[in-house]
Amino acid sequence: MEHAIVLKPEVLWYINNFPITNTLMVSWIAMAILIIAAIFVRLSIKMVPSNIQNFFEPIIDTAYGLSLDLAGKKASVFFPWVMTFFFFIITANWLGLLPGFATITYNDHPLLRSINSDLNMTLSLALISAFVTHFLAVKYLGVKNYLLKWVALNPIFLFVGILELVGEFTKVVSLSFRLFGNIFAGEVVLATISSMFAFILPLPFYFLEIVVGFVQAAVFAMLTLVFMSLLTEKHETSH
């Protein structure tokens, strides 16, 4: 099966002129899995921890501890956003490794497609990350101090502010293309190896993609946390 770099998802059908794409369907599946899992975990919380509680508590404790180290008191606000990105991306990445993805077709298009191999999806995640980061910056700094990060009467600070503003756009590009590039490349490698060798040889590549899926989710979440921490810090020199 040949792969081309597709910057938009394939439309499977329409509902009242609203396009239903294969990546949109998988994103709904990922959200449904996370919602059901969250409800199940919430109902499983007890004074005497259950097996599922023992599994998730170390993950949450470790991630929250790292958030405290980077963000301090603001960790309680940043943490839900960061972990939502992490769980959604890792679920989507690992879903794309299941049998049937990119092989079962509907109207000559893949019925299911890894959502992070679609640049529209990764760009959307990056834009949400940037929007939330700037919203929190306004919340913690106030409108005046937020604007002073980008605009100042001092020519040197003004030039630095312009560079930082350009940097905000490059962050969106970096977040979206890093996730898209790694997941799409993995999809192509798996399709190529699977078409050449049906059984044993593809297994190491599947294991590698499991690791890559985790790493990319962690990198996106950690970079979002770092960007939130940096942008919500007040720059004394900007006054």
Contacts in CASP RR format, 6 or more apart in sequence:
PFRMAT RR
TARGET T0000
AUTHOR 0000-0000-0000
METHOD contacts of the structure
MODEL  1
MEHAIVLKPEVLWYINNFPITNTLMVSWIAMAILIIAAIFVRLSIKMVPS
NIQNFFEPIIDTAYGLSLDLAGKKASVFFPWVMTFFFFIITANWLGLLPG
FATITYNDHPLLRSINSDLNMTLSLALISAFVTHFLAVKYLGVKNYLLKW
VALNPIFLFVGILELVGEFTKVVSLSFRLFGNIFAGEVVLATISSMFAFI
LPLPFYFLEIVVGFVQAAVFAMLTLVFMSLLTEKHETSH
1 102 0 8 1.000
1 103 0 8 1.000
1 191 0 8 1.000
1 195 0 8 1.000
3 184 0 8 1.000
3 187 0 8 1.000
3 188 0 8 1.000
3 191 0 8 1.000
5 184 0 8 1.000
6 117 0 8 1.000
6 118 0 8 1.000
7 118 0 8 1.000
7 119 0 8 1.000
7 120 0 8 1.000
8 118 0 8 1.000
8 119 0 8 1.000
8 120 0 8 1.000
9 21 0 8 1.000
9 22 0 8 1.000
9 23 0 8 1.000
9 24 0 8 1.000
9 113 0 8 1.000
9 118 0 8 1.000
9 120 0 8 1.000
9 121 0 8 1.000
10 21 0 8 1.000
10 22 0 8 1.000
10 109 0 8 1.000
10 110 0 8 1.000
10 113 0 8 1.000
11 19 0 8 1.000
11 20 0 8 1.000
11 21 0 8 1.000
11 109 0 8 1.000
12 20 0 8 1.000
12 21 0 8 1.000
12 22 0 8 1.000
12 25 0 8 1.000
12 106 0 8 1.000
12 107 0 8 1.000
12 109 0 8 1.000
12 111 0 8 1.000
13 20 0 8 1.000
13 107 0 8 1.000
14 20 0 8 1.000
21 118 0 8 1.000
22 109 0 8 1.000
22 110 0 8 1.000
22 111 0 8 1.000
22 112 0 8 1.000
22 113 0 8 1.000
23 113 0 8 1.000
23 114 0 8 1.000
23 115 0 8 1.000
23 117 0 8 1.000
23 118 0 8 1.000
23 120 0 8 1.000
23 121 0 8 1.000
25 111 0 8 1.000
25 112 0 8 1.000
26 92 0 8 1.000
26 95 0 8 1.000
26 96 0 8 1.000
26 112 0 8 1.000
26 113 0 8 1.000
26 114 0 8 1.000
26 115 0 8 1.000
27 92 0 8 1.000
27 115 0 8 1.000
27 121 0 8 1.000
29 95 0 8 1.000
30 88 0 8 1.000
30 91 0 8 1.000
30 92 0 8 1.000
30 95 0 8 1.000
30 115 0 8 1.000
31 88 0 8 1.000
33 91 0 8 1.000
33 95 0 8 1.000
34 87 0 8 1.000
34 88 0 8 1.000
34 91 0 8 1.000
40 52 0 8 1.000
41 52 0 8 1.000
41 53 0 8 1.000
41 56 0 8 1.000
44 50 0 8 1.000
44 52 0 8 1.000
44 53 0 8 1.000
45 53 0 8 1.000
46 53 0 8 1.000
49 57 0 8 1.000
60 83 0 8 1.000
63 79 0 8 1.000
63 82 0 8 1.000
63 83 0 8 1.000
63 86 0 8 1.000
64 75 0 8 1.000
64 79 0 8 1.000
65 75 0 8 1.000
66 222 0 8 1.000
66 225 0 8 1.000
67 75 0 8 1.000
67 78 0 8 1.000
67 79 0 8 1.000
67 82 0 8 1.000
67 225 0 8 1.000
68 75 0 8 1.000
70 225 0 8 1.000
70 226 0 8 1.000
70 229 0 8 1.000
71 78 0 8 1.000
71 225 0 8 1.000
71 228 0 8 1.000
71 229 0 8 1.000
74 136 0 8 1.000
74 140 0 8 1.000
74 228 0 8 1.000
74 229 0 8 1.000
74 232 0 8 1.000
77 136 0 8 1.000
78 136 0 8 1.000
78 225 0 8 1.000
78 228 0 8 1.000
78 229 0 8 1.000
81 132 0 8 1.000
81 224 0 8 1.000
81 228 0 8 1.000
82 221 0 8 1.000
82 222 0 8 1.000
82 224 0 8 1.000
82 225 0 8 1.000
82 228 0 8 1.000
83 221 0 8 1.000
85 125 0 8 1.000
85 129 0 8 1.000
85 217 0 8 1.000
85 220 0 8 1.000
85 221 0 8 1.000
85 224 0 8 1.000
86 217 0 8 1.000
86 218 0 8 1.000
86 220 0 8 1.000
86 221 0 8 1.000
87 217 0 8 1.000
88 125 0 8 1.000
89 116 0 8 1.000
89 125 0 8 1.000
89 179 0 8 1.000
89 213 0 8 1.000
89 216 0 8 1.000
89 217 0 8 1.000
89 220 0 8 1.000
89 221 0 8 1.000
90 213 0 8 1.000
90 214 0 8 1.000
90 217 0 8 1.000
90 218 0 8 1.000
92 114 0 8 1.000
92 115 0 8 1.000
92 116 0 8 1.000
92 121 0 8 1.000
93 114 0 8 1.000
93 116 0 8 1.000
93 183 0 8 1.000
93 209 0 8 1.000
93 212 0 8 1.000
93 213 0 8 1.000
93 214 0 8 1.000
93 216 0 8 1.000
93 217 0 8 1.000
94 210 0 8 1.000
94 213 0 8 1.000
95 101 0 8 1.000
95 114 0 8 1.000
96 112 0 8 1.000
96 113 0 8 1.000
96 114 0 8 1.000
96 187 0 8 1.000
97 114 0 8 1.000
97 190 0 8 1.000
97 206 0 8 1.000
97 209 0 8 1.000
97 210 0 8 1.000
100 112 0 8 1.000
101 110 0 8 1.000
101 112 0 8 1.000
101 113 0 8 1.000
101 114 0 8 1.000
102 110 0 8 1.000
102 112 0 8 1.000
102 113 0 8 1.000
102 114 0 8 1.000
102 187 0 8 1.000
102 191 0 8 1.000
103 110 0 8 1.000
104 110 0 8 1.000
104 111 0 8 1.000
104 112 0 8 1.000
105 111 0 8 1.000
114 183 0 8 1.000
114 187 0 8 1.000
115 121 0 8 1.000
116 122 0 8 1.000
116 179 0 8 1.000
116 180 0 8 1.000
116 183 0 8 1.000
116 184 0 8 1.000
116 216 0 8 1.000
117 180 0 8 1.000
117 183 0 8 1.000
117 184 0 8 1.000
117 187 0 8 1.000
118 180 0 8 1.000
119 176 0 8 1.000
119 177 0 8 1.000
119 180 0 8 1.000
122 175 0 8 1.000
122 176 0 8 1.000
122 177 0 8 1.000
122 179 0 8 1.000
122 180 0 8 1.000
122 183 0 8 1.000
123 172 0 8 1.000
123 176 0 8 1.000
123 180 0 8 1.000
125 175 0 8 1.000
125 176 0 8 1.000
125 179 0 8 1.000
125 220 0 8 1.000
126 171 0 8 1.000
126 172 0 8 1.000
126 173 0 8 1.000
126 175 0 8 1.000
126 176 0 8 1.000
126 179 0 8 1.000
127 172 0 8 1.000
129 172 0 8 1.000
129 175 0 8 1.000
129 220 0 8 1.000
129 224 0 8 1.000
129 227 0 8 1.000
130 168 0 8 1.000
130 171 0 8 1.000
130 172 0 8 1.000
130 175 0 8 1.000
130 227 0 8 1.000
132 228 0 8 1.000
133 224 0 8 1.000
133 227 0 8 1.000
133 228 0 8 1.000
133 231 0 8 1.000
134 146 0 8 1.000
134 168 0 8 1.000
134 231 0 8 1.000
136 228 0 8 1.000
136 231 0 8 1.000
136 232 0 8 1.000
137 146 0 8 1.000
137 149 0 8 1.000
137 231 0 8 1.000
137 232 0 8 1.000
138 146 0 8 1.000
139 232 0 8 1.000
140 232 0 8 1.000
141 149 0 8 1.000
141 232 0 8 1.000
141 234 0 8 1.000
145 234 0 8 1.000
145 238 0 8 1.000
148 235 0 8 1.000
148 238 0 8 1.000
148 239 0 8 1.000
149 161 0 8 1.000
149 164 0 8 1.000
149 231 0 8 1.000
149 235 0 8 1.000
149 238 0 8 1.000
150 161 0 8 1.000
150 162 0 8 1.000
150 164 0 8 1.000
150 165 0 8 1.000
151 158 0 8 1.000
151 161 0 8 1.000
152 158 0 8 1.000
152 161 0 8 1.000
152 238 0 8 1.000
157 237 0 8 1.000
157 238 0 8 1.000
171 223 0 8 1.000
171 227 0 8 1.000
175 220 0 8 1.000
175 223 0 8 1.000
175 224 0 8 1.000
178 216 0 8 1.000
178 219 0 8 1.000
178 220 0 8 1.000
179 216 0 8 1.000
179 220 0 8 1.000
182 212 0 8 1.000
182 213 0 8 1.000
182 216 0 8 1.000
183 212 0 8 1.000
183 213 0 8 1.000
183 216 0 8 1.000
186 205 0 8 1.000
186 209 0 8 1.000
186 212 0 8 1.000
189 205 0 8 1.000
189 209 0 8 1.000
190 202 0 8 1.000
190 205 0 8 1.000
190 206 0 8 1.000
190 209 0 8 1.000
193 201 0 8 1.000
193 202 0 8 1.000
193 205 0 8 1.000
194 202 0 8 1.000
END
